[in-house]
Amino acid sequence: IRFRTWRDLKEGTWDDLSQFLPSKVVPYYLTPRGEALFIAVFRHEVAGAFDKVYRLTISD
């Protein structure tokens, strides 16, 4: 999920970004930087085999 403030999270004003990631991955942390959101992920089933960082941006 993505939210701007803790209040947004509490009130349900957030976006579900999971459809942009492969299935069965667990986001470890989210980092906004510039016009992108960086999402570090890993898989529990195969330790170290699927560790990646995705960069999500808005496109027209």
C-alpha atoms as one frame of an Amber mdcrd trajectory, in Angstrom:
protein
   0.000   0.000   0.000   1.003   3.623  -0.419  -0.060   6.508   1.790   1.154
  10.062   2.400   0.514  10.421   6.124  -0.291   8.197   9.107  -3.747   9.785
   9.098  -4.280   8.615   5.510  -3.389   5.074   6.561  -5.744   5.223   9.541
  -8.620   6.632   7.466  -8.118   4.224   4.582  -6.915   6.868   2.119  -4.220
   4.755   0.471  -3.448   2.977  -2.802  -2.834  -0.747  -3.246   0.291  -1.125
  -5.423   0.569  -4.909  -5.162  -0.617  -5.459  -8.750   2.648  -3.884  -9.951
   4.796  -6.509  -8.203   5.255 -10.211  -8.992   3.145 -12.616  -6.957   4.494
 -14.221  -3.787   6.932 -11.433  -2.970   6.979  -9.602   0.350   7.789  -5.865
   0.265  10.488  -5.267   2.847  10.566  -1.481   2.751   9.301   1.438   0.645
  11.403   4.503  -0.092  10.071   7.562  -1.943  12.793   9.405  -3.841  12.176
  12.097  -6.417   9.333  10.996  -8.671   9.715   7.281  -7.889   8.874   4.786
  -5.181  11.540   2.153  -4.533  10.302  -1.160  -3.130  12.735  -3.748  -1.818
  11.277  -7.277  -1.909  12.205 -10.833  -1.003  10.686 -14.322  -1.117  10.403
 -16.455   1.990  10.487 -19.746   0.067  13.915 -19.251  -1.542  16.141 -17.107
   0.655  18.437 -14.808  -1.330  17.212 -16.013  -4.717  14.631 -13.298  -5.379
  15.935 -10.266  -3.503  15.331  -7.204  -5.699  14.526  -3.516  -5.606  11.726
  -2.297  -7.871  11.359   1.302  -9.002   7.757   2.392  -9.568   7.048   5.604
 -11.441   3.951   7.280 -12.809   3.549   7.091 -16.567   1.059   8.835 -18.821
